[in-house]
C-alpha cells in the first residue's frame, strides 16, 4: 500500500463488549472477545496511523508506541471516552458490541435469591455511533459493524443511513466460525451507492487488512481507482 496514505492519520476504534452492572457482582454483557477490533487497530498501526483504542473488558492486549488504549466497562463510559477524541479523528471504527440496554437501578449490595422470580427493569443506553453520526464532518470516515441473525443486508443498509456511516462491516450469525470468540471471520462490506462486497472466511488479521483497505479507498475518494491502494 502507499506507505504515506495512513501515516499520522488519527483513528478512533471501539472494541470488545460493555458490561452493565446489576449489582456489585453481576452484570449484563455479551460474548464479544474484542479480537476483530484489536486486529483492525493493529493493521492501522502497521500502516502508520495513530490509534486510540477504546476497549471494553477483554482478555487480549496490544502494545505500540502510536497506540493509546482507554479501558472502559459500561456503554456510558465508552461514549464519554470517545467524546474526548472524536472531533480530531480522521477515521472512526465502531467495532464494539455495545449493550443496547442497562439496568434502570444498580443495587448497592449483592441481590439475594429470596424470591422465586426476579425482574430487572432496563433502560436504553446511548447509541454511540448514532450520536457521533449526527456531528460527523464531511472529511471524517465513520465505519460501523452489524452482526445480524436475519435480513442481514437490509439491516446493514439501514444502519448505513441511520447512523451516517460511510461503510458497514456485516457479519451473520448464520456463518460458521465467524462470530464471537473465533479467530476467523466472514464479512460483507456495505457502502453507500455501491454493491455489497462479500469476502471469504479468513483469519481476523487478514479480515482487518481487507477492512483497512476499504477504508483507505474511502479516504482517498477514488472508488474507480482501487488499484491505487496496494498493501505490502
Residue frames as a rotation matrix with the C-alpha (Angstrom) as fourth column:
UNK 1
0.579 0.815 0.000 0.00
0.815 -0.579 0.000 0.00
0.000 0.000 -1.000 0.00
UNK 2
0.231 -0.431 0.872 1.11
0.189 -0.859 -0.475 3.57
0.954 0.275 -0.117 -0.47
UNK 3
-0.282 -0.454 -0.845 3.23
0.839 0.311 -0.447 3.98
0.466 -0.835 0.293 2.65
UNK 4
-0.982 -0.177 0.062 2.12
0.135 -0.896 -0.422 7.58
0.130 -0.406 0.904 3.24
UNK 5
-0.375 0.914 0.155 -1.65
0.074 -0.137 0.988 7.14
0.924 0.382 -0.016 2.90
UNK 6
0.645 0.672 -0.363 -2.35
0.364 0.148 0.920 6.38
0.672 -0.725 -0.149 6.56
UNK 7
-0.394 -0.859 -0.327 0.77
0.779 -0.123 -0.615 7.94
0.489 -0.497 0.717 8.06
UNK 8
-0.985 -0.111 -0.129 -0.20
0.169 -0.733 -0.659 10.12
-0.021 -0.671 0.741 11.03
UNK 9
-0.286 0.953 0.097 -3.92
-0.243 -0.170 0.955 9.66
0.927 0.250 0.280 10.38
UNK 10
-0.811 0.078 0.580 -5.82
-0.582 -0.014 -0.813 9.75
-0.055 -0.997 0.057 13.65
UNK 11
-0.355 0.628 -0.692 -8.01
-0.211 0.668 0.714 6.67
0.911 0.400 -0.105 14.11
UNK 12
-0.468 0.338 0.816 -10.54
-0.872 -0.024 -0.490 6.00
-0.146 -0.941 0.306 16.87
UNK 13
-0.401 0.299 -0.866 -11.60
-0.266 0.866 0.423 2.37
0.877 0.400 -0.268 17.36
UNK 14
0.012 0.430 0.903 -14.04
-0.992 0.121 -0.044 0.85
-0.128 -0.895 0.428 19.84
UNK 15
-0.338 -0.220 -0.915 -13.70
-0.444 0.894 -0.051 -2.84
0.830 0.389 -0.400 20.63
UNK 16
-0.949 -0.110 -0.296 -14.99
0.150 0.668 -0.729 -5.60
0.278 -0.736 -0.617 22.87
UNK 17
-0.043 0.976 -0.214 -18.18
0.764 0.170 0.622 -5.82
0.644 -0.137 -0.753 24.93
UNK 18
-0.431 -0.026 0.902 -19.59
-0.555 -0.781 -0.288 -3.49
0.712 -0.624 0.322 27.53
UNK 19
-0.585 0.257 -0.769 -20.72
0.665 0.695 -0.274 -4.54
0.464 -0.672 -0.577 30.99
UNK 20
-0.244 0.621 0.745 -23.84
-0.394 -0.765 0.509 -3.02
0.886 -0.169 0.431 32.52
UNK 21
-0.947 -0.321 0.022 -23.91
-0.141 0.351 -0.926 -3.50
0.289 -0.880 -0.378 36.29
UNK 22
0.100 0.955 -0.280 -26.88
0.163 0.262 0.951 -5.14
0.982 -0.140 -0.130 38.04
UNK 23
0.998 0.022 0.065 -25.26
-0.060 -0.176 0.982 -5.17
0.033 -0.984 -0.175 41.48
UNK 24
0.438 -0.899 0.016 -21.63
-0.815 -0.390 0.429 -5.20
-0.379 -0.201 -0.903 42.71
UNK 25
-0.388 -0.641 0.663 -21.06
-0.336 0.768 0.545 -8.77
-0.858 -0.012 -0.513 41.44
UNK 26
-0.082 0.454 0.887 -23.39
0.731 0.632 -0.256 -9.19
-0.677 0.628 -0.384 38.45
UNK 27
-0.421 -0.059 -0.905 -23.70
-0.423 -0.870 0.253 -7.52
-0.803 0.489 0.341 35.07
UNK 28
0.723 0.586 0.365 -25.32
0.170 0.361 -0.917 -7.74
-0.669 0.725 0.162 31.63
UNK 29
-0.193 -0.826 -0.530 -22.89
-0.590 -0.334 0.735 -8.30
-0.784 0.454 -0.423 28.78
UNK 30
0.860 0.399 -0.319 -22.32
-0.489 0.464 -0.738 -10.32
-0.147 0.791 0.594 25.59
UNK 31
0.749 -0.512 0.420 -19.81
0.403 0.856 0.325 -12.76
-0.526 -0.074 0.847 24.08
UNK 32
0.897 -0.427 0.114 -17.64
-0.126 -0.495 -0.860 -10.25
0.423 0.757 -0.498 22.20
UNK 33
0.587 -0.766 -0.262 -13.94
0.795 0.484 0.366 -11.10
-0.153 -0.423 0.893 22.52
UNK 34
0.695 -0.313 -0.648 -12.65
-0.197 -0.949 0.246 -7.84
-0.692 -0.043 -0.721 21.03
UNK 35
-0.023 -0.802 0.597 -10.42
0.513 0.503 0.695 -9.78
-0.858 0.322 0.400 18.61
UNK 36
0.286 0.183 0.941 -11.75
0.954 -0.145 -0.262 -8.06
0.089 0.972 -0.216 15.49
UNK 37
0.982 0.122 0.142 -11.40
0.107 -0.989 0.105 -4.55
0.153 -0.088 -0.984 16.85
UNK 38
0.526 -0.850 -0.003 -7.89
-0.187 -0.119 0.975 -5.22
-0.829 -0.513 -0.222 18.12
UNK 39
-0.023 -0.511 0.859 -6.88
0.793 0.515 0.327 -6.74
-0.609 0.689 0.393 14.77
UNK 40
0.628 0.299 0.719 -8.13
0.698 -0.624 -0.350 -3.60
0.344 0.722 -0.601 12.99
UNK 41
0.941 -0.325 -0.090 -6.19
-0.215 -0.785 0.581 -1.41
-0.259 -0.528 -0.809 15.43
UNK 42
0.204 -0.921 0.333 -3.02
0.188 0.371 0.910 -3.41
-0.961 -0.123 0.249 14.76
UNK 43
0.125 -0.114 0.986 -3.46
0.975 0.199 -0.101 -3.11
-0.184 0.973 0.136 10.99
UNK 44
0.905 0.202 0.374 -3.88
0.274 -0.950 -0.149 0.67
0.325 0.238 -0.915 11.18
UNK 45
0.720 -0.693 -0.041 -0.76
-0.283 -0.347 0.894 0.87
-0.634 -0.632 -0.446 13.34
UNK 46
0.086 -0.690 0.718 1.15
0.605 0.609 0.513 -1.22
-0.792 0.391 0.470 10.79
UNK 47
0.205 0.086 0.975 0.21
0.948 -0.265 -0.176 1.36
0.243 0.961 -0.136 8.15
UNK 48
-0.644 -0.699 0.310 1.47
0.601 -0.714 -0.360 4.36
0.473 -0.046 0.880 10.13
UNK 49
0.171 0.804 0.570 -1.70
0.086 -0.588 0.804 5.62
0.981 -0.089 -0.170 11.79
UNK 50
-0.903 -0.260 0.342 -2.07
-0.293 -0.211 -0.933 6.95
0.314 -0.942 0.114 15.33
UNK 51
-0.227 0.832 -0.507 -4.73
0.138 0.543 0.828 4.90
0.964 0.118 -0.238 17.09
UNK 52
-0.639 0.230 0.734 -6.93
-0.769 -0.203 -0.606 5.45
0.010 -0.952 0.306 20.12
UNK 53
-0.517 0.419 -0.747 -8.47
0.040 0.883 0.468 2.12
0.855 0.212 -0.473 21.12
UNK 54
-0.379 0.510 0.772 -11.44
-0.920 -0.300 -0.253 2.42
0.103 -0.806 0.583 23.48
UNK 55
-0.546 -0.030 -0.837 -11.82
-0.227 0.967 0.113 -1.10
0.807 0.252 -0.535 24.78
UNK 56
0.570 0.718 0.400 -14.39
-0.723 0.206 0.660 -2.88
0.391 -0.665 0.636 26.86
UNK 57
0.169 -0.526 0.833 -13.21
-0.793 0.430 0.432 -5.70
-0.586 -0.734 -0.344 29.16
UNK 58
0.804 -0.008 -0.595 -11.29
-0.444 0.656 -0.610 -8.28
0.395 0.755 0.524 27.08
UNK 59
0.773 -0.535 0.342 -8.57
0.041 0.579 0.814 -10.88
-0.634 -0.615 0.469 27.62
UNK 60
0.390 -0.663 0.639 -6.24
0.911 0.177 -0.372 -9.59
0.134 0.727 0.673 24.90
UNK 61
0.520 -0.284 -0.806 -3.81
0.202 -0.876 0.439 -6.70
-0.830 -0.391 -0.398 24.72
UNK 62
0.591 -0.359 0.723 -1.91
0.746 -0.099 -0.659 -4.67
0.308 0.928 0.209 22.15
UNK 63
0.409 -0.556 -0.724 1.22
0.400 -0.603 0.690 -2.58
-0.820 -0.572 -0.025 22.61
UNK 64
0.167 -0.405 0.899 2.58
0.950 -0.176 -0.256 0.03
0.262 0.897 0.356 20.21
UNK 65
-0.697 -0.529 -0.484 4.23
0.653 -0.747 -0.124 3.48
-0.296 -0.403 0.866 20.52
UNK 66
-0.921 0.378 0.094 1.44
-0.268 -0.790 0.552 5.10
0.283 0.483 0.829 18.46
UNK 67
-0.188 0.880 -0.436 -1.37
0.354 0.475 0.806 3.35
0.916 -0.003 -0.401 20.37
UNK 68
-0.806 0.113 0.581 -3.37
-0.566 -0.429 -0.704 4.80
0.170 -0.896 0.410 23.26
UNK 69
-0.484 0.647 -0.588 -5.68
0.387 0.762 0.520 2.27
0.785 0.024 -0.619 24.91
UNK 70
-0.614 0.411 0.674 -8.56
-0.742 -0.592 -0.315 3.51
0.269 -0.694 0.668 27.04
UNK 71
-0.844 0.283 -0.456 -10.17
0.351 0.934 -0.069 0.79
0.406 -0.218 -0.887 29.18
UNK 72
-0.522 0.759 0.388 -13.88
-0.827 -0.562 -0.012 1.12
0.208 -0.327 0.922 29.96
UNK 73
-0.893 0.312 0.324 -16.68
0.132 0.870 -0.474 -1.07
-0.430 -0.381 -0.819 31.26
UNK 74
-0.055 0.998 0.035 -20.10
0.497 0.058 -0.866 0.41
-0.866 -0.030 -0.499 30.51
UNK 75
0.113 0.224 0.968 -21.62
0.980 -0.187 -0.071 1.91
0.165 0.957 -0.240 27.38
UNK 76
0.963 0.269 0.000 -21.76
0.262 -0.939 0.222 5.30
0.059 -0.214 -0.975 29.09
UNK 77
0.419 -0.889 -0.183 -18.05
0.010 -0.197 0.980 5.11
-0.908 -0.412 -0.073 29.88
UNK 78
-0.235 -0.483 0.843 -17.28
0.828 0.354 0.434 4.15
-0.508 0.801 0.317 26.27
UNK 79
0.521 0.523 0.674 -19.30
0.799 -0.577 -0.169 7.07
0.301 0.627 -0.719 24.95
UNK 80
0.959 -0.162 -0.231 -17.62
-0.017 -0.850 0.526 9.60
-0.282 -0.501 -0.818 27.26
UNK 81
0.083 -0.982 0.169 -14.18
0.280 0.186 0.942 8.26
-0.956 -0.031 0.291 26.32
UNK 82
-0.126 -0.075 0.989 -14.96
0.983 0.124 0.134 8.62
-0.132 0.990 0.058 22.61
UNK 83
0.852 0.516 0.090 -16.16
0.521 -0.851 -0.057 12.19
0.047 0.095 -0.994 23.18
UNK 84
0.527 -0.723 -0.446 -12.60
0.008 -0.521 0.854 13.17
-0.850 -0.453 -0.269 24.09
UNK 85
-0.444 -0.866 0.230 -11.18
0.119 0.198 0.973 12.03
-0.888 0.459 0.015 20.75
UNK 86
0.152 0.564 0.812 -13.84
0.808 0.402 -0.430 12.05
-0.569 0.722 -0.395 18.03
UNK 87
0.831 0.279 -0.482 -13.56
0.041 -0.894 -0.447 15.69
-0.555 0.351 -0.754 16.96
UNK 88
0.231 -0.854 -0.467 -9.91
-0.854 -0.408 0.324 15.30
-0.467 0.324 -0.823 15.94
UNK 89
-0.142 -0.204 0.969 -10.35
0.049 0.976 0.212 11.86
-0.989 0.078 -0.128 14.40
UNK 90
-0.591 -0.087 -0.802 -9.88
-0.778 -0.205 0.595 11.14
-0.216 0.975 0.053 10.69
UNK 91
-0.336 0.446 -0.829 -11.39
-0.334 0.767 0.548 7.65
0.880 0.461 -0.109 10.90
UNK 92
-0.372 0.292 0.881 -13.76
-0.893 0.144 -0.425 6.19
-0.251 -0.945 0.207 13.49
UNK 93
-0.465 0.189 -0.865 -14.38
-0.323 0.873 0.365 2.44
0.824 0.449 -0.345 13.57
UNK 94
-0.128 0.538 0.833 -17.22
-0.991 -0.046 -0.123 1.40
-0.028 -0.841 0.540 15.88
UNK 95
-0.318 -0.132 -0.939 -16.40
-0.423 0.906 0.016 -2.30
0.849 0.402 -0.344 16.30
UNK 96
-0.938 -0.061 0.341 -17.50
-0.344 0.279 -0.896 -2.72
-0.040 -0.958 -0.283 19.93
UNK 97
-0.388 0.847 -0.363 -20.54
0.428 0.514 0.743 -4.80
0.817 0.133 -0.562 20.84
UNK 98
-0.909 0.027 0.417 -22.21
-0.312 -0.706 -0.636 -2.18
0.277 -0.708 0.650 23.00
UNK 99
-0.690 0.697 -0.192 -25.09
0.689 0.554 -0.467 -3.23
-0.219 -0.455 -0.863 25.22
UNK 100
-0.475 0.591 0.652 -28.34
0.361 -0.545 0.757 -1.67
0.803 0.595 0.046 23.98
UNK 101
0.560 0.743 0.366 -29.84
-0.149 -0.345 0.927 -1.52
0.815 -0.573 -0.083 27.49
UNK 102
-0.706 -0.705 -0.071 -28.72
-0.013 0.113 -0.993 -1.20
0.708 -0.700 -0.089 31.09
UNK 103
-0.221 0.627 -0.747 -30.49
0.936 0.350 0.017 -1.77
0.272 -0.696 -0.665 34.42
UNK 104
0.362 0.458 0.812 -32.54
0.237 -0.887 0.395 1.25
0.901 0.049 -0.430 35.46
UNK 105
0.713 -0.167 0.681 -31.23
-0.683 -0.385 0.621 0.80
0.159 -0.908 -0.388 39.01
UNK 106
-0.026 -0.782 -0.623 -27.97
-0.117 0.621 -0.775 -0.72
0.993 0.053 -0.108 40.20
UNK 107
0.881 0.384 -0.277 -28.27
0.181 0.269 0.946 -2.40
0.438 -0.883 0.167 43.59
UNK 108
0.418 -0.737 0.531 -25.75
-0.805 -0.571 -0.158 -1.20
0.420 -0.362 -0.832 46.17
UNK 109
-0.261 -0.448 0.855 -25.43
-0.771 0.630 0.095 -4.67
-0.581 -0.634 -0.510 47.66
UNK 110
-0.955 -0.111 -0.274 -25.46
-0.255 0.779 0.573 -8.16
0.150 0.617 -0.772 46.16
UNK 111
-0.073 0.997 -0.024 -29.06
-0.954 -0.063 0.294 -9.14
0.292 0.044 0.956 45.38
UNK 112
-0.745 -0.158 0.648 -30.09
-0.475 0.808 -0.349 -12.18
-0.468 -0.568 -0.677 47.40
UNK 113
-0.724 0.483 -0.492 -32.14
-0.246 0.486 0.839 -15.01
0.644 0.728 -0.233 45.93
UNK 114
-0.872 0.426 0.240 -35.02
-0.241 0.054 -0.969 -14.56
-0.426 -0.903 0.055 48.35
UNK 115
0.088 0.969 -0.231 -37.83
-0.706 -0.103 -0.701 -14.72
-0.703 0.225 0.675 45.80
UNK 116
0.124 0.044 0.991 -38.82
0.383 0.919 -0.089 -17.40
-0.915 0.391 0.097 43.28
UNK 117
0.382 -0.042 0.923 -38.64
0.908 -0.171 -0.383 -14.84
0.174 0.984 -0.028 40.47
UNK 118
-0.068 -0.516 -0.854 -36.76
0.498 -0.759 0.420 -11.64
-0.865 -0.397 0.308 39.85
UNK 119
0.637 0.368 0.678 -37.39
0.771 -0.314 -0.554 -8.80
0.009 0.875 -0.484 37.41
UNK 120
-0.407 -0.780 -0.474 -34.90
0.633 -0.616 0.469 -6.25
-0.658 -0.109 0.745 36.13
UNK 121
0.784 0.611 -0.110 -36.15
0.385 -0.617 -0.687 -3.01
-0.487 0.496 -0.718 34.60
UNK 122
-0.233 -0.902 0.364 -33.96
0.864 -0.020 0.503 -1.90
-0.447 0.431 0.784 31.70
UNK 123
0.681 0.350 -0.644 -33.46
0.017 -0.886 -0.463 1.49
-0.732 0.305 -0.609 30.07
UNK 124
0.853 -0.299 0.428 -31.84
0.493 0.194 -0.848 2.27
0.170 0.934 0.313 26.74
UNK 125
0.073 -0.923 -0.377 -28.14
0.663 -0.237 0.710 3.09
-0.745 -0.302 0.594 26.53
UNK 126
0.301 -0.117 -0.946 -26.76
-0.535 -0.843 -0.066 5.90
-0.790 0.526 -0.316 24.41
UNK 127
0.810 -0.086 0.581 -26.32
0.509 0.595 -0.622 4.82
-0.292 0.799 0.526 20.78
UNK 128
0.137 -0.863 -0.485 -22.67
0.273 -0.438 0.856 5.81
-0.952 -0.250 0.176 20.46
UNK 129
-0.675 -0.444 0.589 -22.31
0.648 0.027 0.761 5.59
-0.354 0.896 0.270 16.68
UNK 130
0.191 0.839 0.509 -25.63
0.938 -0.310 0.158 7.36
0.290 0.447 -0.846 16.10
UNK 131
0.753 0.087 -0.652 -24.64
0.428 -0.817 0.385 10.30
-0.499 -0.569 -0.653 18.30
UNK 132
-0.214 -0.910 -0.356 -21.34
0.107 -0.384 0.917 10.77
-0.971 0.158 0.180 16.51
UNK 133
-0.438 0.156 0.886 -23.05
0.888 0.231 0.398 10.31
-0.142 0.960 -0.239 13.15
UNK 134
0.641 0.768 -0.010 -25.00
0.764 -0.639 -0.086 13.49
-0.073 0.047 -0.996 13.88
UNK 135
0.784 -0.388 -0.484 -21.84
-0.184 -0.891 0.416 15.56
-0.593 -0.237 -0.770 14.23
UNK 136
0.114 -0.770 0.628 -19.53
0.676 0.523 0.518 13.79
-0.728 0.366 0.580 11.77
UNK 137
0.126 -0.152 -0.980 -17.83
-0.484 -0.872 0.073 16.15
-0.866 0.466 -0.183 9.33
UNK 138
0.905 0.255 -0.339 -17.52
-0.405 0.277 -0.871 15.56
-0.129 0.926 0.354 5.59
UNK 139
0.174 -0.935 -0.308 -13.80
-0.815 0.039 -0.578 14.89
0.553 0.351 -0.756 5.98
UNK 140
-0.414 -0.291 0.863 -14.27
-0.811 0.548 -0.205 12.14
-0.413 -0.784 -0.463 8.56
UNK 141
-0.318 0.281 -0.905 -14.82
-0.499 0.762 0.412 8.48
0.806 0.583 -0.102 7.71
UNK 142
-0.272 0.337 0.902 -17.14
-0.914 0.203 -0.351 6.54
-0.301 -0.920 0.252 10.01
UNK 143
-0.460 0.010 -0.888 -17.39
-0.468 0.847 0.251 2.75
0.755 0.531 -0.385 9.95
UNK 144
0.010 0.541 0.841 -19.88
-0.983 0.162 -0.092 0.55
-0.186 -0.826 0.533 11.77
UNK 145
-0.955 -0.246 -0.167 -20.43
-0.265 0.959 0.099 -3.14
0.136 0.139 -0.981 12.34
UNK 146
0.061 0.994 0.087 -23.64
-0.995 0.054 0.085 -5.12
0.080 -0.091 0.993 12.02
UNK 147
-0.969 -0.246 0.028 -23.99
-0.248 0.958 -0.142 -8.61
0.008 -0.145 -0.989 13.49
UNK 148
-0.208 0.969 -0.134 -27.31
-0.978 -0.207 0.018 -9.97
-0.011 0.135 0.991 12.29
UNK 149
-0.656 0.088 0.750 -29.37
-0.147 0.959 -0.241 -13.16
-0.741 -0.268 -0.616 12.52
UNK 150
-0.025 0.683 0.730 -31.89
0.867 0.378 -0.324 -12.41
-0.497 0.625 -0.602 9.75
UNK 151
0.835 0.369 0.408 -32.45
0.543 -0.668 -0.508 -9.95
0.085 0.646 -0.759 6.89
UNK 152
0.182 -0.880 -0.439 -28.75
0.827 -0.104 0.552 -9.21
-0.532 -0.464 0.708 7.23
UNK 153
-0.610 -0.502 0.613 -28.26
0.779 -0.522 0.348 -6.91
0.145 0.690 0.709 4.25
UNK 154
0.228 0.798 0.558 -31.43
0.505 -0.587 0.633 -4.93
0.833 0.137 -0.537 4.90
UNK 155
0.848 0.074 -0.525 -30.40
0.523 -0.273 0.807 -4.25
-0.084 -0.959 -0.270 8.49
UNK 156
-0.127 -0.980 -0.153 -26.85
0.850 -0.187 0.492 -3.30
-0.511 -0.067 0.857 7.47
UNK 157
-0.510 -0.009 0.860 -28.10
0.678 -0.620 0.395 -0.84
0.530 0.785 0.322 4.85
UNK 158
0.616 0.780 0.112 -30.47
0.479 -0.484 0.732 0.61
0.625 -0.397 -0.672 7.42
UNK 159
0.557 -0.504 -0.660 -27.57
0.667 -0.203 0.717 1.24
-0.495 -0.840 0.223 9.79
UNK 160
-0.425 -0.750 0.508 -25.60
0.904 -0.318 0.286 2.84
-0.052 0.580 0.813 6.98
UNK 161
-0.171 0.469 0.866 -28.28
0.424 -0.759 0.495 5.50
0.889 0.452 -0.069 6.59
UNK 162
0.761 0.626 -0.172 -29.47
0.398 -0.241 0.885 5.91
0.513 -0.742 -0.432 10.17
UNK 163
0.689 -0.543 -0.479 -26.02
0.512 -0.103 0.853 6.31
-0.513 -0.833 0.207 11.71
UNK 164
0.899 -0.292 -0.325 -24.44
-0.422 -0.772 -0.475 8.26
-0.113 0.564 -0.818 8.86
UNK 165
0.266 -0.813 0.519 -21.82
0.107 0.560 0.822 5.58
-0.958 -0.163 0.236 8.28
UNK 166
0.088 -0.341 -0.936 -19.62
-0.953 -0.301 0.020 5.61
-0.289 0.891 -0.351 5.21
UNK 167
-0.310 -0.245 -0.918 -19.25
-0.540 0.841 -0.042 1.84
0.783 0.483 -0.393 5.46
UNK 168
0.417 0.435 0.798 -20.74
-0.890 0.375 0.260 -1.06
-0.187 -0.819 0.543 7.39
UNK 169
-0.693 -0.612 -0.382 -18.99
-0.628 0.772 -0.098 -4.35
0.354 0.172 -0.919 8.06
UNK 170
0.332 0.939 0.093 -21.67
-0.917 0.298 0.265 -7.02
0.221 -0.173 0.960 8.07
UNK 171
-0.896 -0.442 0.049 -21.38
-0.438 0.858 -0.267 -10.31
0.076 -0.261 -0.962 9.97
UNK 172
0.137 0.952 -0.274 -24.02
-0.728 0.284 0.624 -13.02
0.672 0.114 0.732 10.01
UNK 173
-0.142 -0.082 0.986 -24.72
-0.879 0.469 -0.087 -15.37
-0.456 -0.879 -0.138 12.90
UNK 174
0.833 0.517 0.195 -25.58
-0.350 0.767 -0.538 -17.91
-0.428 0.380 0.820 10.19
UNK 175
0.532 -0.735 -0.421 -21.94
-0.480 0.148 -0.865 -18.13
0.698 0.662 -0.273 9.05
UNK 176
0.903 -0.223 -0.367 -19.94
0.403 0.735 0.545 -20.87
0.148 -0.640 0.754 10.76
UNK 177
0.160 -0.932 -0.325 -16.73
0.970 0.087 0.226 -19.90
-0.183 -0.352 0.918 12.61
UNK 178
-0.457 -0.293 0.839 -17.41
0.611 -0.790 0.057 -16.22
0.646 0.539 0.540 12.01
UNK 179
0.587 0.686 0.429 -18.94
0.097 -0.586 0.805 -14.88
0.803 -0.431 -0.410 15.21
UNK 180
0.635 -0.308 0.709 -17.88
-0.737 -0.518 0.435 -14.15
0.233 -0.798 -0.555 18.78
UNK 181
0.598 -0.443 0.668 -14.73
-0.452 0.502 0.738 -15.83
-0.662 -0.742 0.100 20.04
UNK 182
0.759 -0.307 0.574 -13.40
0.579 0.721 -0.379 -17.27
-0.298 0.621 0.726 16.78
UNK 183
-0.142 -0.889 -0.436 -10.06
0.192 -0.457 0.868 -16.31
-0.971 0.039 0.236 15.25
UNK 184
-0.837 -0.046 0.545 -11.75
0.544 0.027 0.839 -16.27
-0.053 0.999 0.003 11.83
UNK 185
-0.227 0.791 -0.568 -14.44
-0.001 -0.583 -0.813 -14.06
-0.974 -0.184 0.133 10.35
UNK 186
-0.566 0.176 0.805 -16.54
0.822 0.186 0.538 -13.77
-0.055 0.967 -0.250 7.21
UNK 187
-0.342 0.358 -0.869 -17.71
0.236 -0.862 -0.449 -10.30
-0.909 -0.359 0.210 6.26
UNK 188
0.099 0.353 0.930 -19.61
0.981 -0.191 -0.031 -8.31
0.167 0.916 -0.365 3.67
UNK 189
-0.756 -0.377 -0.535 -18.65
0.450 -0.893 -0.007 -4.66
-0.475 -0.246 0.845 3.13
UNK 190
0.230 0.888 0.397 -21.61
0.973 -0.214 -0.086 -2.36
0.008 0.406 -0.914 2.56
UNK 191
-0.763 -0.464 -0.449 -21.04
0.439 -0.883 0.167 1.18
-0.474 -0.070 0.878 1.25
UNK 192
0.113 0.811 -0.574 -23.33
-0.044 -0.573 -0.819 3.92
-0.993 0.117 -0.029 0.01
UNK 193
0.593 0.303 -0.746 -24.33
-0.667 -0.334 -0.665 3.66
-0.451 0.893 0.004 -3.67
UNK 194
-0.381 -0.737 -0.558 -22.19
-0.899 0.437 0.037 0.54
0.216 0.515 -0.829 -4.23
UNK 195
0.501 0.501 -0.706 -22.95
-0.370 0.861 0.348 -3.15
0.783 0.087 0.616 -4.49
UNK 196
0.741 -0.235 0.630 -22.15
-0.588 0.227 0.776 -5.09
-0.325 -0.945 0.030 -1.30
UNK 197
0.151 -0.804 -0.576 -18.75
-0.726 0.305 -0.616 -6.77
0.671 0.511 -0.537 -1.44
UNK 198
0.945 0.249 0.211 -18.52
-0.326 0.714 0.619 -10.28
0.003 -0.654 0.756 0.04
UNK 199
-0.080 -0.996 -0.037 -15.32
-0.932 0.088 -0.351 -11.77
0.353 0.006 -0.936 1.38
UNK 200
0.262 0.096 -0.960 -14.45
-0.032 0.995 0.091 -15.39
0.964 0.007 0.264 2.13
UNK 201
0.996 0.046 -0.076 -13.82
0.067 0.175 0.982 -16.80
0.059 -0.984 0.171 5.62
UNK 202
0.238 -0.960 0.147 -10.38
0.106 -0.125 -0.986 -15.62
0.965 0.250 0.071 6.75
UNK 203
-0.213 -0.432 -0.877 -8.22
0.964 0.051 -0.259 -15.15
0.157 -0.900 0.406 9.81
UNK 204
0.719 0.592 -0.365 -9.22
0.661 -0.745 0.095 -11.95
-0.216 -0.309 -0.926 11.57
UNK 205
-0.065 -0.819 -0.570 -5.80
0.232 -0.568 0.789 -10.47
-0.971 -0.081 0.227 10.90
UNK 206
-0.839 -0.197 0.507 -6.49
0.514 0.017 0.858 -10.84
-0.178 0.980 0.087 7.16
UNK 207
0.173 0.964 0.203 -10.05
0.961 -0.210 0.178 -9.57
0.214 0.165 -0.963 7.55
UNK 208
0.463 -0.078 -0.883 -8.64
0.469 -0.824 0.319 -6.49
-0.752 -0.562 -0.344 9.28
UNK 209
-0.653 -0.751 -0.095 -6.39
0.260 -0.340 0.904 -5.90
-0.711 0.566 0.418 6.30
UNK 210
-0.517 0.559 0.649 -9.43
0.810 0.074 0.581 -6.04
0.277 0.826 -0.491 3.97
UNK 211
0.509 0.771 -0.383 -11.35
0.857 -0.495 0.143 -3.62
-0.079 -0.402 -0.912 6.18
UNK 212
0.142 -0.541 -0.829 -8.50
0.273 -0.783 0.558 -1.11
-0.951 -0.306 0.037 6.38
UNK 213
-0.819 -0.412 0.398 -8.01
0.463 -0.066 0.884 -1.32
-0.338 0.909 0.245 2.62
UNK 214
-0.107 0.871 0.480 -11.68
0.912 -0.107 0.397 -0.50
0.396 0.480 -0.782 2.03
UNK 215
0.624 0.257 -0.738 -11.44
0.621 -0.737 0.268 2.40
-0.475 -0.625 -0.619 4.48
UNK 216
-0.378 -0.859 -0.346 -8.36
0.328 -0.473 0.818 3.65
-0.866 0.196 0.460 2.63
UNK 217
-0.614 0.254 0.748 -10.36
0.771 -0.013 0.637 3.70
0.172 0.967 -0.188 -0.59
UNK 218
0.524 0.849 -0.066 -12.90
0.831 -0.494 0.256 5.93
0.184 -0.189 -0.965 1.13
UNK 219
0.342 -0.455 -0.822 -10.18
0.481 -0.667 0.569 8.21
-0.807 -0.590 -0.010 2.42
UNK 220
-0.722 -0.685 -0.093 -8.69
0.261 -0.395 0.881 8.91
-0.641 0.612 0.464 -0.96
UNK 221
0.065 0.881 -0.468 -12.15
-0.268 -0.436 -0.859 9.21
-0.961 0.181 0.208 -2.52
UNK 222
-0.354 -0.252 -0.901 -11.28
-0.930 -0.012 0.368 7.24
-0.104 0.968 -0.230 -5.62
UNK 223
0.248 0.564 0.788 -13.76
-0.461 0.784 -0.416 4.37
-0.852 -0.260 0.455 -5.88
UNK 224
0.964 0.204 -0.170 -12.94
-0.234 0.352 -0.906 3.85
-0.125 0.913 0.387 -9.53
UNK 225
0.333 -0.920 -0.207 -9.19
-0.532 -0.002 -0.847 3.58
0.778 0.392 -0.490 -8.88
UNK 226
0.908 0.084 0.410 -8.97
-0.404 0.432 0.806 0.89
-0.109 -0.898 0.427 -6.23
UNK 227
0.723 -0.689 -0.055 -5.81
0.590 0.657 -0.470 -0.42
0.359 0.307 0.881 -7.86
UNK 228
0.205 -0.661 0.722 -4.02
-0.235 -0.750 -0.619 2.62
0.950 -0.043 -0.309 -6.40
UNK 229
0.410 -0.004 0.912 -4.42
-0.912 -0.031 0.410 1.15
0.027 -1.000 -0.016 -2.92
UNK 230
0.386 -0.382 -0.840 -1.84
-0.175 0.864 -0.473 -1.58
0.906 0.329 0.266 -2.54
UNK 231
0.879 -0.131 0.459 -0.85
-0.442 0.140 0.886 -3.47
-0.180 -0.981 0.065 0.57
UNK 232
-0.109 -0.984 -0.138 2.67
-0.989 0.121 -0.085 -4.65
0.100 0.127 -0.987 1.12
